[in-house]
Amino acid sequence: MNPKRLEASLLELVQRTSCDLPRDVEATILRGLRQEAKDSTARYALEVVRQNIELARKKQLPLCQDTGTILFFVRGPKGLDAKLFRRAGDAAVKHATEVGYLRQNSVDPLTGKNSGTNLGPGSPVYHFEQGDRQSTEVRLILKGGGCENMGIQYSLPHGGLKAGRDLAGIEKCILDAVFQAQGKGCAPGVLGVCIGGDRATGYAHSKEQLLRTLDDKNPDRVLAQLEARVMKKANELGIGPMGFGGKTTLLGCKIGMLNRLPASYFVSISYMCWAFRRRGCTLSGTGQVSRWLYEGA
Amino acid sequence: MIITTPISDEVIRSLHVGQVLEVSGSVFTGRDAVHKYIFDGGASPVDMRGSVIYHCGPVVVKEKGVWVVKAAGPTTSIREEPYQAEVIRRLGLRGVIGKGGMGQKTLDACRELGCVYMHAIGGAAQVLADVVKEVPGVYLMEKFGSPEAIWHMRVERFPVVITMDAHGNSLHKEVDAASKAKLAELLEKI
């Protein structure tokens, strides 16, 4: 790949992600808006959200001032040069920060010093997956701190919830997570869930679930049914947009699984806010964008 | 309904949880550093009496010598819970704008001192930057840096929902309790 061309493509990806919500998320928010009662604070909150989505798109400015953790997910052919990719990604992120698509958001936890560039240990985050494929696909999620703070990991069995190591126990954990988040993660939100794995892979896999579109169907029938049950029940909790009360508490619930150790049983949950900034593109051999993902209605 | 700062005790006590409002006039940003500074006895560089503090770390740039706010959504308020009651008292605030709600100590201070918690729409950085019409000044910028500084913003029709009033009511407490009961009912049936 041509490093300069790749950098330009990734810069445009960052801009689109920060300033314009993917169609599936916007459509789901608008459906939520329509189902809230007229003159309710829930509808009012979603009405402001709708205006904000349109304004950010028009002005090409960040939807939310917290441009969050920068998560790149890259799927490429066997020969993909990860080092070259990181270098281009870092340059694109630095540039995007200079021009204001990203806030200065990377802080040394010991000194409190902000790097000012969004570059530093662990920032941005890159996940690489190489295999038998011709083209490279890159997806980006910007995940704000308010919702990241609402993530939670359960270890089953869980005494307080009377949750065992079975589907019922998993469902109880997920509903408890929605209750605990209330409006604090900028509801209505989307859950990425991983059943199994270890503590690290569980959270990582829960975030990967957020790459799925809200209107897709889980190919695993058991998980698809669990997702549907969670959606129905979570939206009966009455937490609503911003926690003001209302019908729209969750916009989506996406569940995956990993094998676990006999001794461990984790349910890892990532909460994503309504400002669900997720975009992606397919790259040509030179690093040019050949197709944008998540553009469909 | 539009209320304009400075706000009187009488107007504040006429407000109730669940009400949608628009705030016009002077609003001052203040987040973690400012709250700790005032709580620890630091002098306020600007008179905020009767006005509103906004939990926000805005993105502000200077264009042709004038400050322009580019993004200004609320940040999570609960981090200021240890300081907020005292900050309301010392600065003579009538309102706190933020997101996510605050705790009992702040709720008690609102009742005692005549103050309300106004919930802004989290994530709505562009709508909320759009209502800032002018930035008359910035304070403690050198000491705390741009996001943590006190930005004096003149706003027009800043949209908020009253979620904690001066009568001891909190929408956050209500929704938490109602959803807790519903959760128990749902878990029981699984």
Chai-1 contact restraints between the chains, C-beta under 6 A:
chainA,res_idxA,chainB,res_idxB,connection_type,confidence,min_distance_angstrom,max_distance_angstrom,comment,restraint_id
A,T41,B,V161,contact,1.0,0.0,6.0,A-B,restraint_1
A,Y44,B,V20,contact,1.0,0.0,6.0,A-B,restraint_2
A,A45,B,I121,contact,1.0,0.0,6.0,A-B,restraint_3
A,V48,B,I121,contact,1.0,0.0,6.0,A-B,restraint_4
A,V48,B,A124,contact,1.0,0.0,6.0,A-B,restraint_5
A,V48,B,V127,contact,1.0,0.0,6.0,A-B,restraint_6
A,V48,B,P159,contact,1.0,0.0,6.0,A-B,restraint_7
A,Q51,B,V127,contact,1.0,0.0,6.0,A-B,restraint_8
A,N52,B,A124,contact,1.0,0.0,6.0,A-B,restraint_9
A,N52,B,Q126,contact,1.0,0.0,6.0,A-B,restraint_10
A,N52,B,V127,contact,1.0,0.0,6.0,A-B,restraint_11
A,L55,B,Q126,contact,1.0,0.0,6.0,A-B,restraint_12
A,L55,B,V127,contact,1.0,0.0,6.0,A-B,restraint_13
A,A56,B,Q126,contact,1.0,0.0,6.0,A-B,restraint_14
A,L61,B,Q126,contact,1.0,0.0,6.0,A-B,restraint_15
A,P62,B,A71,contact,1.0,0.0,6.0,A-B,restraint_16
A,C64,B,G73,contact,1.0,0.0,6.0,A-B,restraint_17
A,C64,B,G123,contact,1.0,0.0,6.0,A-B,restraint_18
A,C64,B,A125,contact,1.0,0.0,6.0,A-B,restraint_19
A,Q65,B,V59,contact,1.0,0.0,6.0,A-B,restraint_20
A,Q65,B,A71,contact,1.0,0.0,6.0,A-B,restraint_21
A,Q65,B,G73,contact,1.0,0.0,6.0,A-B,restraint_22
A,Q65,B,A125,contact,1.0,0.0,6.0,A-B,restraint_23
A,G146,B,T76,contact,1.0,0.0,6.0,A-B,restraint_24
A,A168,B,I190,contact,1.0,0.0,6.0,A-B,restraint_25
A,E171,B,I190,contact,1.0,0.0,6.0,A-B,restraint_26
A,K172,B,L187,contact,1.0,0.0,6.0,A-B,restraint_27
A,K172,B,I190,contact,1.0,0.0,6.0,A-B,restraint_28
A,F179,B,S179,contact,1.0,0.0,6.0,A-B,restraint_29
A,F179,B,L183,contact,1.0,0.0,6.0,A-B,restraint_30
A,K184,B,G100,contact,1.0,0.0,6.0,A-B,restraint_31
A,C186,B,G122,contact,1.0,0.0,6.0,A-B,restraint_32
A,C186,B,G123,contact,1.0,0.0,6.0,A-B,restraint_33
A,K233,B,L186,contact,1.0,0.0,6.0,A-B,restraint_34
A,L237,B,S179,contact,1.0,0.0,6.0,A-B,restraint_35
A,L237,B,K182,contact,1.0,0.0,6.0,A-B,restraint_36
A,G238,B,A178,contact,1.0,0.0,6.0,A-B,restraint_37
A,G238,B,S179,contact,1.0,0.0,6.0,A-B,restraint_38
A,I239,B,S179,contact,1.0,0.0,6.0,A-B,restraint_39
A,G243,B,V175,contact,1.0,0.0,6.0,A-B,restraint_40
A,G245,B,V175,contact,1.0,0.0,6.0,A-B,restraint_41
A,C273,B,G123,contact,1.0,0.0,6.0,A-B,restraint_42
A,A275,B,G123,contact,1.0,0.0,6.0,A-B,restraint_43
